[in-house]
Amino acid sequence: MRSYLPGAVGVSRLSVYDTTAPDGLHGGTPHMHLTCSEGYVVIAGQGHVQTLSGEGYRETPLKPGTVAWFRPGTIHRLVNEDGLQLVVLMQNAGLPEAGDAVLTFPVDVLGDPERYRAAATLPGGADLGPAYRRRDLAVTGFLAMRAAGPEAFTEFCRTAAALVAPKLADWRRRWETGPLEVTLETGRQLDALEKSDPAHLAAGGIEVLANPTESGKHGMCGLLETYIPVSS
């Protein structure tokens, strides 16, 4: 069984893109997670995060020391004003990597699963051009959605749910064998302690990832260094 990070979270270090999007701002690709909360710990630079949700549109300043987080169903876009770097915490480690995100492409792309897949998939390699083009297409859709009002956001949610429907069985398997199992293990430990049985404490110890598991990955919001515990 994989030895997960505490709470079965995913951890990455993110250097937010600093190139110019169609509206003149620098930053990442707006997108929504459908089952995972996400948190930011700002470690360097300045910027803000734009969010669009059932609560409406907001802009939240980000500076070193800020911690911000949001629930599933929150479209978010990082804006880099000066060297913005974050530590990103993702709920349900494994699900974000398995596609728990829908990008805010224009409605004609969102409504066609094949066009969406083609626009969302990067070819790999060191060239950042495809990542920036993907970002720009999503920003175009995001700006149109904001201008259109709450009904456009509601329709995006419906379309996003339809897009990910084929992945749900795999997501459930990943959740059951990872985050859910970690939570259930806490319950078993509580049961043992209530019976004055501390045997599980003998399995304590420390594990270390001295370096990122992956570096320079082209994420939706910037260059990623990800920390993924190996299976044991």
C-alpha atoms as an extended CHARMM CRD file, in Angstrom:
* protein
*
       232  EXT
         1         1  MET       CA              0.0000000000        0.0000000000        0.0000000000  PROA      1               0.0000000000
         2         2  ARG       CA              1.2960000000        3.4670000000       -0.8090000000  PROA      2               0.0000000000
         3         3  SER       CA              2.4370000000        5.4840000000        2.1840000000  PROA      3               0.0000000000
         4         4  TYR       CA              0.4670000000        8.6780000000        1.6200000000  PROA      4               0.0000000000
         5         5  LEU       CA              1.3160000000       12.1430000000        2.8090000000  PROA      5               0.0000000000
         6         6  PRO       CA             -0.7470000000       13.2210000000        5.8460000000  PROA      6               0.0000000000
         7         7  GLY       CA             -4.4490000000       13.1480000000        5.0770000000  PROA      7               0.0000000000
         8         8  ALA       CA             -3.6910000000       11.6620000000        1.6400000000  PROA      8               0.0000000000
         9         9  VAL       CA             -3.0680000000       15.1040000000        0.1750000000  PROA      9               0.0000000000
        10        10  GLY       CA             -1.0360000000       15.9300000000       -2.9160000000  PROA      10              0.0000000000
        11        11  VAL       CA              1.7890000000       18.4650000000       -2.5870000000  PROA      11              0.0000000000
        12        12  SER       CA              3.4020000000       20.5080000000       -5.3510000000  PROA      12              0.0000000000
        13        13  ARG       CA              5.5540000000       23.5920000000       -5.6290000000  PROA      13              0.0000000000
        14        14  LEU       CA              4.2130000000       25.9110000000       -8.3180000000  PROA      14              0.0000000000
        15        15  SER       CA              5.9450000000       28.7260000000      -10.1810000000  PROA      15              0.0000000000
        16        16  VAL       CA              3.0490000000       30.5730000000      -11.8160000000  PROA      16              0.0000000000
        17        17  TYR       CA              3.3180000000       31.3560000000      -15.5190000000  PROA      17              0.0000000000
        18        18  ASP       CA              4.4800000000       34.9150000000      -16.1970000000  PROA      18              0.0000000000
        19        19  THR       CA              3.4720000000       35.2570000000      -19.8580000000  PROA      19              0.0000000000
        20        20  THR       CA              0.6090000000       37.4400000000      -21.0950000000  PROA      20              0.0000000000
        21        21  ALA       CA             -2.9190000000       36.0920000000      -21.5150000000  PROA      21              0.0000000000
        22        22  PRO       CA             -5.5340000000       37.5520000000      -23.9210000000  PROA      22              0.0000000000
        23        23  ASP       CA             -6.7230000000       40.1040000000      -21.3410000000  PROA      23              0.0000000000
        24        24  GLY       CA             -3.2180000000       41.4280000000      -20.6770000000  PROA      24              0.0000000000
        25        25  LEU       CA             -2.7390000000       39.6690000000      -17.3310000000  PROA      25              0.0000000000
        26        26  HSD       CA              0.0450000000       37.1970000000      -16.6080000000  PROA      26              0.0000000000
        27        27  GLY       CA             -0.7210000000       33.8250000000      -15.1020000000  PROA      27              0.0000000000
        28        28  GLY       CA             -2.3780000000       30.4590000000      -15.3220000000  PROA      28              0.0000000000
        29        29  THR       CA             -5.2560000000       28.5760000000      -16.8480000000  PROA      29              0.0000000000
        30        30  PRO       CA             -8.7290000000       28.9660000000      -15.2970000000  PROA      30              0.0000000000
        31        31  HSD       CA            -10.2890000000       25.6300000000      -14.3870000000  PROA      31              0.0000000000
        32        32  MET       CA            -12.5720000000       23.8930000000      -11.8930000000  PROA      32              0.0000000000
        33        33  HSD       CA            -12.0900000000       20.7630000000       -9.7740000000  PROA      33              0.0000000000
        34        34  LEU       CA            -15.2060000000       18.6360000000       -9.3530000000  PROA      34              0.0000000000
        35        35  THR       CA            -14.3290000000       16.5460000000       -6.2720000000  PROA      35              0.0000000000
        36        36  CYS       CA            -11.1680000000       18.0610000000       -4.7720000000  PROA      36              0.0000000000
        37        37  SER       CA            -10.5520000000       21.0770000000       -2.5740000000  PROA      37              0.0000000000
        38        38  GLU       CA             -7.3280000000       22.9680000000       -3.2390000000  PROA      38              0.0000000000
        39        39  GLY       CA             -5.1520000000       25.1090000000       -0.9870000000  PROA      39              0.0000000000
        40        40  TYR       CA             -2.3390000000       27.6050000000       -1.5700000000  PROA      40              0.0000000000
        41        41  VAL       CA              0.5380000000       28.5260000000        0.7290000000  PROA      41              0.0000000000
        42        42  VAL       CA              2.2590000000       31.5630000000       -0.7930000000  PROA      42              0.0000000000
        43        43  ILE       CA              6.0490000000       31.3310000000       -0.4160000000  PROA      43              0.0000000000
        44        44  ALA       CA              7.2840000000       34.1020000000       -2.7300000000  PROA      44              0.0000000000
        45        45  GLY       CA              6.1720000000       36.9390000000       -4.9790000000  PROA      45              0.0000000000
        46        46  GLN       CA              2.8860000000       38.7420000000       -5.3970000000  PROA      46              0.0000000000
        47        47  GLY       CA             -0.3290000000       38.1410000000       -7.2740000000  PROA      47              0.0000000000
        48        48  HSD       CA             -3.9470000000       37.2100000000       -6.8220000000  PROA      48              0.0000000000
        49        49  VAL       CA             -6.3870000000       34.4400000000       -7.5700000000  PROA      49              0.0000000000
        50        50  GLN       CA             -9.5760000000       35.0900000000       -9.5050000000  PROA      50              0.0000000000
        51        51  THR       CA            -12.4640000000       32.8170000000       -8.4990000000  PROA      51              0.0000000000
        52        52  LEU       CA            -15.9220000000       32.2820000000       -9.9610000000  PROA      52              0.0000000000
        53        53  SER       CA            -18.4070000000       30.1160000000       -8.0950000000  PROA      53              0.0000000000
        54        54  GLY       CA            -21.9520000000       30.0380000000       -6.8030000000  PROA      54              0.0000000000
        55        55  GLU       CA            -20.8420000000       32.9150000000       -4.5570000000  PROA      55              0.0000000000
        56        56  GLY       CA            -20.0110000000       35.0270000000       -7.6290000000  PROA      56              0.0000000000
        57        57  TYR       CA            -16.7310000000       36.5090000000       -8.8460000000  PROA      57              0.0000000000
        58        58  ARG       CA            -13.9080000000       37.4540000000       -6.4650000000  PROA      58              0.0000000000
        59        59  GLU       CA            -10.2610000000       38.5110000000       -6.5760000000  PROA      59              0.0000000000
        60        60  THR       CA             -8.1370000000       37.4900000000       -3.5830000000  PROA      60              0.0000000000
        61        61  PRO       CA             -4.6640000000       39.0280000000       -3.0770000000  PROA      61              0.0000000000
        62        62  LEU       CA             -1.7670000000       36.5980000000       -2.5970000000  PROA      62              0.0000000000
        63        63  LYS       CA              1.4950000000       37.5050000000       -0.8480000000  PROA      63              0.0000000000
        64        64  PRO       CA              4.0900000000       35.5550000000        1.1460000000  PROA      64              0.0000000000
        65        65  GLY       CA              2.4720000000       34.0100000000        4.2100000000  PROA      65              0.0000000000
        66        66  THR       CA             -1.0480000000       33.9400000000        2.7620000000  PROA      66              0.0000000000
        67        67  VAL       CA             -2.9560000000       30.6450000000        2.9420000000  PROA      67              0.0000000000
        68        68  ALA       CA             -6.0570000000       30.4030000000        0.7510000000  PROA      68              0.0000000000
        69        69  TRP       CA             -8.2290000000       27.4450000000       -0.1680000000  PROA      69              0.0000000000
        70        70  PHE       CA            -11.4620000000       26.6880000000       -1.9720000000  PROA      70              0.0000000000
        71        71  ARG       CA            -13.9840000000       23.9140000000       -2.4310000000  PROA      71              0.0000000000
        72        72  PRO       CA            -14.8950000000       21.8620000000       -5.5200000000  PROA      72              0.0000000000
        73        73  GLY       CA            -17.0310000000       23.9140000000       -7.8860000000  PROA      73              0.0000000000
        74        74  THR       CA            -14.7740000000       26.9810000000       -7.7510000000  PROA      74              0.0000000000
        75        75  ILE       CA            -13.3100000000       28.1390000000      -11.0420000000  PROA      75              0.0000000000
        76        76  HSD       CA             -9.8920000000       29.5910000000      -10.2330000000  PROA      76              0.0000000000
        77        77  ARG       CA             -7.2150000000       31.4550000000      -12.1480000000  PROA      77              0.0000000000
        78        78  LEU       CA             -3.8540000000       32.5050000000      -10.7330000000  PROA      78              0.0000000000
        79        79  VAL       CA             -2.5430000000       35.9250000000      -11.7480000000  PROA      79              0.0000000000
        80        80  ASN       CA              1.2010000000       36.5170000000      -11.4120000000  PROA      80              0.0000000000
        81        81  GLU       CA              2.1440000000       40.1080000000      -10.6180000000  PROA      81              0.0000000000
        82        82  ASP       CA              5.7400000000       39.5410000000       -9.4810000000  PROA      82              0.0000000000
        83        83  GLY       CA              7.3810000000       36.1180000000       -9.2610000000  PROA      83              0.0000000000
        84        84  LEU       CA              4.4300000000       34.3270000000       -7.6170000000  PROA      84              0.0000000000
        85        85  GLN       CA              5.3440000000       30.9380000000       -6.1310000000  PROA      85              0.0000000000
        86        86  LEU       CA              3.1230000000       28.6450000000       -4.1000000000  PROA      86              0.0000000000
        87        87  VAL       CA              3.0400000000       25.3480000000       -2.2960000000  PROA      87              0.0000000000
        88        88  VAL       CA             -0.1850000000       23.7160000000       -3.5020000000  PROA      88              0.0000000000
        89        89  LEU       CA             -2.1340000000       21.2140000000       -1.3960000000  PROA      89              0.0000000000
        90        90  MET       CA             -4.6470000000       19.0290000000       -3.2250000000  PROA      90              0.0000000000
        91        91  GLN       CA             -7.3300000000       16.9330000000       -1.5730000000  PROA      91              0.0000000000
        92        92  ASN       CA             -7.6970000000       13.2860000000       -2.6520000000  PROA      92              0.0000000000
        93        93  ALA       CA             -4.1620000000       12.6710000000       -3.9020000000  PROA      93              0.0000000000
        94        94  GLY       CA             -4.4070000000       10.8460000000       -7.2130000000  PROA      94              0.0000000000
        95        95  LEU       CA             -7.7410000000       12.2600000000       -8.3290000000  PROA      95              0.0000000000
        96        96  PRO       CA             -6.4000000000       15.6000000000       -9.6420000000  PROA      96              0.0000000000
        97        97  GLU       CA             -3.7700000000       13.6890000000      -11.6120000000  PROA      97              0.0000000000
        98        98  ALA       CA             -6.5400000000       11.4300000000      -12.9660000000  PROA      98              0.0000000000
        99        99  GLY       CA             -8.3340000000       14.3510000000      -14.5810000000  PROA      99              0.0000000000
       100       100  ASP       CA            -10.3720000000       15.9860000000      -11.8060000000  PROA      100             0.0000000000
       101       101  ALA       CA            -10.3000000000       19.3640000000      -13.5180000000  PROA      101             0.0000000000
       102       102  VAL       CA            -12.2910000000       20.9270000000      -16.3400000000  PROA      102             0.0000000000
       103       103  LEU       CA            -10.8570000000       23.9260000000      -18.1670000000  PROA      103             0.0000000000
       104       104  THR       CA            -13.0270000000       26.9010000000      -19.0670000000  PROA      104             0.0000000000
       105       105  PHE       CA            -12.7930000000       26.5970000000      -22.8390000000  PROA      105             0.0000000000
       106       106  PRO       CA            -15.3990000000       28.3790000000      -25.0030000000  PROA      106             0.0000000000
       107       107  VAL       CA            -18.7850000000       26.6550000000      -25.0930000000  PROA      107             0.0000000000
       108       108  ASP       CA            -18.3350000000       25.1840000000      -28.5820000000  PROA      108             0.0000000000
       109       109  VAL       CA            -15.2100000000       23.3340000000      -27.4020000000  PROA      109             0.0000000000
       110       110  LEU       CA            -16.7330000000       22.3070000000      -24.0670000000  PROA      110             0.0000000000
       111       111  GLY       CA            -19.7470000000       20.8330000000      -25.8000000000  PROA      111             0.0000000000
       112       112  ASP       CA            -17.6760000000       18.4670000000      -27.9540000000  PROA      112             0.0000000000
       113       113  PRO       CA            -15.7500000000       15.8500000000      -25.9070000000  PROA      113             0.0000000000
       114       114  GLU       CA            -13.2800000000       15.1500000000      -28.7160000000  PROA      114             0.0000000000
       115       115  ARG       CA            -12.4980000000       18.8350000000      -29.2950000000  PROA      115             0.0000000000
       116       116  TYR       CA            -12.2050000000       19.3580000000      -25.5480000000  PROA      116             0.0000000000
       117       117  ARG       CA             -9.7840000000       16.4540000000      -25.1720000000  PROA      117             0.0000000000
       118       118  ALA       CA             -7.6620000000       17.6880000000      -28.0700000000  PROA      118             0.0000000000
       119       119  ALA       CA             -7.5140000000       21.2350000000      -26.6580000000  PROA      119             0.0000000000
       120       120  ALA       CA             -6.7750000000       20.1090000000      -23.0900000000  PROA      120             0.0000000000
       121       121  THR       CA             -4.0370000000       17.5570000000      -23.8310000000  PROA      121             0.0000000000
       122       122  LEU       CA             -0.4420000000       18.7570000000      -24.0500000000  PROA      122             0.0000000000
       123       123  PRO       CA              1.9790000000       16.9660000000      -26.3930000000  PROA      123             0.0000000000
       124       124  GLY       CA              4.8160000000       16.7540000000      -23.8910000000  PROA      124             0.0000000000
       125       125  GLY       CA              8.3390000000       18.0410000000      -24.3080000000  PROA      125             0.0000000000
       126       126  ALA       CA             10.0240000000       21.2300000000      -23.1570000000  PROA      126             0.0000000000
       127       127  ASP       CA              8.1520000000       23.6470000000      -25.4270000000  PROA      127             0.0000000000
       128       128  LEU       CA              5.7820000000       25.7790000000      -23.3430000000  PROA      128             0.0000000000
       129       129  GLY       CA              3.9120000000       27.0610000000      -26.4000000000  PROA      129             0.0000000000
       130       130  PRO       CA              1.1180000000       24.4400000000      -26.2110000000  PROA      130             0.0000000000
       131       131  ALA       CA              0.5780000000       25.1730000000      -22.5060000000  PROA      131             0.0000000000
       132       132  TYR       CA              0.2440000000       28.8880000000      -23.2190000000  PROA      132             0.0000000000
       133       133  ARG       CA             -2.1650000000       28.2680000000      -26.1070000000  PROA      133             0.0000000000
       134       134  ARG       CA             -4.2750000000       26.0580000000      -23.8570000000  PROA      134             0.0000000000
       135       135  ARG       CA             -4.2140000000       28.7910000000      -21.1980000000  PROA      135             0.0000000000
       136       136  ASP       CA             -5.2550000000       31.4660000000      -23.6840000000  PROA      136             0.0000000000
       137       137  LEU       CA             -8.1880000000       29.4070000000      -24.9640000000  PROA      137             0.0000000000
       138       138  ALA       CA             -9.4060000000       28.8060000000      -21.4060000000  PROA      138             0.0000000000
       139       139  VAL       CA             -9.0260000000       32.5050000000      -20.4950000000  PROA      139             0.0000000000
       140       140  THR       CA            -11.1360000000       33.4230000000      -23.5420000000  PROA      140             0.0000000000
       141       141  GLY       CA            -13.9030000000       31.1020000000      -22.3550000000  PROA      141             0.0000000000
       142       142  PHE       CA            -13.5810000000       32.3070000000      -18.7650000000  PROA      142             0.0000000000
       143       143  LEU       CA            -13.9550000000       35.9620000000      -19.7360000000  PROA      143             0.0000000000
       144       144  ALA       CA            -17.0370000000       35.1730000000      -21.8230000000  PROA      144             0.0000000000
       145       145  MET       CA            -18.5740000000       33.2100000000      -18.9440000000  PROA      145             0.0000000000
       146       146  ARG       CA            -17.9970000000       36.0330000000      -16.4790000000  PROA      146             0.0000000000
       147       147  ALA       CA            -19.5970000000       38.5140000000      -18.8580000000  PROA      147             0.0000000000
       148       148  ALA       CA            -22.6100000000       36.2670000000      -19.4900000000  PROA      148             0.0000000000
       149       149  GLY       CA            -23.6070000000       35.9790000000      -15.8280000000  PROA      149             0.0000000000
       150       150  PRO       CA            -24.7220000000       33.2340000000      -13.4000000000  PROA      150             0.0000000000
       151       151  GLU       CA            -26.6120000000       31.1580000000      -15.9560000000  PROA      151             0.0000000000
       152       152  ALA       CA            -23.4170000000       30.6440000000      -17.9560000000  PROA      152             0.0000000000
       153       153  PHE       CA            -21.6400000000       29.4040000000      -14.8230000000  PROA      153             0.0000000000
       154       154  THR       CA            -24.4770000000       26.9710000000      -14.0960000000  PROA      154             0.0000000000
       155       155  GLU       CA            -24.3300000000       25.6450000000      -17.6510000000  PROA      155             0.0000000000
       156       156  PHE       CA            -20.5640000000       25.2090000000      -17.3620000000  PROA      156             0.0000000000
       157       157  CYS       CA            -21.0990000000       23.0550000000      -14.2560000000  PROA      157             0.0000000000
       158       158  ARG       CA            -23.5580000000       20.8360000000      -16.1350000000  PROA      158             0.0000000000
       159       159  THR       CA            -21.2020000000       20.4430000000      -19.0770000000  PROA      159             0.0000000000
       160       160  ALA       CA            -18.2280000000       19.7360000000      -16.8040000000  PROA      160             0.0000000000
       161       161  ALA       CA            -20.1390000000       16.9680000000      -15.0270000000  PROA      161             0.0000000000
       162       162  ALA       CA            -20.9920000000       15.3660000000      -18.3630000000  PROA      162             0.0000000000
       163       163  LEU       CA            -17.3820000000       15.5540000000      -19.5410000000  PROA      163             0.0000000000
       164       164  VAL       CA            -15.9860000000       13.6830000000      -16.5340000000  PROA      164             0.0000000000
       165       165  ALA       CA            -18.7540000000       11.0710000000      -16.2930000000  PROA      165             0.0000000000
       166       166  PRO       CA            -16.6980000000        8.3450000000      -18.0480000000  PROA      166             0.0000000000
       167       167  LYS       CA            -13.9280000000        8.7650000000      -15.4450000000  PROA      167             0.0000000000
       168       168  LEU       CA            -16.0380000000        8.3700000000      -12.3210000000  PROA      168             0.0000000000
       169       169  ALA       CA            -15.5610000000        4.6210000000      -11.8290000000  PROA      169             0.0000000000
       170       170  ASP       CA            -11.7830000000        5.0680000000      -11.8840000000  PROA      170             0.0000000000
       171       171  TRP       CA            -12.0030000000        8.0500000000       -9.5250000000  PROA      171             0.0000000000
       172       172  ARG       CA            -14.0680000000        6.0280000000       -7.0740000000  PROA      172             0.0000000000
       173       173  ARG       CA            -11.5060000000        3.2060000000       -7.1060000000  PROA      173             0.0000000000
       174       174  ARG       CA             -8.6530000000        5.6690000000       -6.4660000000  PROA      174             0.0000000000
       175       175  TRP       CA            -10.5930000000        7.3180000000       -3.6460000000  PROA      175             0.0000000000
       176       176  GLU       CA            -11.5150000000        4.0240000000       -1.9830000000  PROA      176             0.0000000000
       177       177  THR       CA             -7.9410000000        2.6700000000       -2.0240000000  PROA      177             0.0000000000
       178       178  GLY       CA             -6.3190000000        5.9770000000       -1.0590000000  PROA      178             0.0000000000
       179       179  PRO       CA             -8.0120000000        8.8560000000        0.7920000000  PROA      179             0.0000000000
       180       180  LEU       CA            -10.9190000000        6.7700000000        2.1120000000  PROA      180             0.0000000000
       181       181  GLU       CA             -8.6080000000        3.9900000000        3.3060000000  PROA      181             0.0000000000
       182       182  VAL       CA             -6.4210000000        6.5530000000        5.1130000000  PROA      182             0.0000000000
       183       183  THR       CA             -9.4830000000        7.9340000000        6.9270000000  PROA      183             0.0000000000
       184       184  LEU       CA            -10.7270000000        4.4540000000        7.8290000000  PROA      184             0.0000000000
       185       185  GLU       CA             -7.2940000000        3.6330000000        9.2460000000  PROA      185             0.0000000000
       186       186  THR       CA             -7.7430000000        6.4690000000       11.7500000000  PROA      186             0.0000000000
       187       187  GLY       CA            -11.0120000000        4.8720000000       12.7950000000  PROA      187             0.0000000000
       188       188  ARG       CA             -9.2820000000        1.5340000000       13.3430000000  PROA      188             0.0000000000
       189       189  GLN       CA             -6.6250000000        3.2470000000       15.4520000000  PROA      189             0.0000000000
       190       190  LEU       CA             -9.2870000000        4.9100000000       17.5980000000  PROA      190             0.0000000000
       191       191  ASP       CA            -11.0170000000        1.5650000000       18.0430000000  PROA      191             0.0000000000
       192       192  ALA       CA             -7.7210000000        0.0010000000       19.1550000000  PROA      192             0.0000000000
       193       193  LEU       CA             -6.9600000000        2.7720000000       21.6460000000  PROA      193             0.0000000000
       194       194  GLU       CA            -10.4260000000        2.4520000000       23.1380000000  PROA      194             0.0000000000
       195       195  LYS       CA             -9.5090000000       -1.2070000000       23.8040000000  PROA      195             0.0000000000
       196       196  SER       CA             -6.1700000000       -0.1480000000       25.3560000000  PROA      196             0.0000000000
       197       197  ASP       CA             -4.3400000000       -1.6890000000       22.4130000000  PROA      197             0.0000000000
       198       198  PRO       CA             -1.4720000000        0.5890000000       21.2630000000  PROA      198             0.0000000000
       199       199  ALA       CA              0.0800000000       -2.0110000000       18.9310000000  PROA      199             0.0000000000
       200       200  HSD       CA             -0.1650000000        0.2530000000       15.8630000000  PROA      200             0.0000000000
       201       201  LEU       CA              2.2300000000        2.7240000000       17.4890000000  PROA      201             0.0000000000
       202       202  ALA       CA              5.0570000000        0.2520000000       16.8950000000  PROA      202             0.0000000000
       203       203  ALA       CA              4.7380000000        0.9690000000       13.1770000000  PROA      203             0.0000000000
       204       204  GLY       CA              5.7430000000        4.6250000000       13.5420000000  PROA      204             0.0000000000
       205       205  GLY       CA              8.6640000000        6.1290000000       11.6740000000  PROA      205             0.0000000000
       206       206  ILE       CA              9.6870000000        8.8290000000        9.2420000000  PROA      206             0.0000000000
       207       207  GLU       CA              9.6520000000        8.8650000000        5.4480000000  PROA      207             0.0000000000
       208       208  VAL       CA             11.3680000000       11.4700000000        3.3100000000  PROA      208             0.0000000000
       209       209  LEU       CA             11.1600000000       12.7180000000       -0.2480000000  PROA      209             0.0000000000
       210       210  ALA       CA             14.4760000000       14.5460000000       -0.5260000000  PROA      210             0.0000000000
       211       211  ASN       CA             13.6130000000       15.9470000000       -3.9570000000  PROA      211             0.0000000000
       212       212  PRO       CA             10.5180000000       16.3750000000       -6.1140000000  PROA      212             0.0000000000
       213       213  THR       CA              9.2910000000       13.2300000000       -7.8400000000  PROA      213             0.0000000000
       214       214  GLU       CA              8.6920000000       15.2860000000      -10.9910000000  PROA      214             0.0000000000
       215       215  SER       CA             10.1800000000       18.6530000000      -11.9370000000  PROA      215             0.0000000000
       216       216  GLY       CA              9.3990000000       21.1410000000      -14.6810000000  PROA      216             0.0000000000
       217       217  LYS       CA              5.9760000000       19.6690000000      -15.3970000000  PROA      217             0.0000000000
       218       218  HSD       CA              3.7580000000       21.9820000000      -17.4450000000  PROA      218             0.0000000000
       219       219  GLY       CA              0.7550000000       22.3860000000      -15.1730000000  PROA      219             0.0000000000
       220       220  MET       CA             -2.3900000000       24.3760000000      -15.7900000000  PROA      220             0.0000000000
       221       221  CYS       CA             -1.1720000000       27.3280000000      -13.7290000000  PROA      221             0.0000000000
       222       222  GLY       CA              2.5930000000       27.1130000000      -14.0530000000  PROA      222             0.0000000000
       223       223  LEU       CA              5.6850000000       24.9450000000      -13.7780000000  PROA      223             0.0000000000
       224       224  LEU       CA              5.2140000000       22.2030000000      -11.2070000000  PROA      224             0.0000000000
       225       225  GLU       CA              7.4760000000       20.2710000000       -8.8910000000  PROA      225             0.0000000000
       226       226  THR       CA              5.3660000000       17.4200000000       -7.5500000000  PROA      226             0.0000000000
       227       227  TYR       CA              5.9330000000       15.1680000000       -4.5540000000  PROA      227             0.0000000000
       228       228  ILE       CA              4.4160000000       11.7100000000       -4.9810000000  PROA      228             0.0000000000
       229       229  PRO       CA              5.1890000000        8.9640000000       -2.4230000000  PROA      229             0.0000000000
       230       230  VAL       CA              6.3020000000        5.7270000000       -4.0230000000  PROA      230             0.0000000000
       231       231  SER       CA              4.3750000000        2.5050000000       -3.4930000000  PROA      231             0.0000000000
       232       232  SER       CA              5.6520000000        0.2980000000       -0.7140000000  PROA      232             0.0000000000
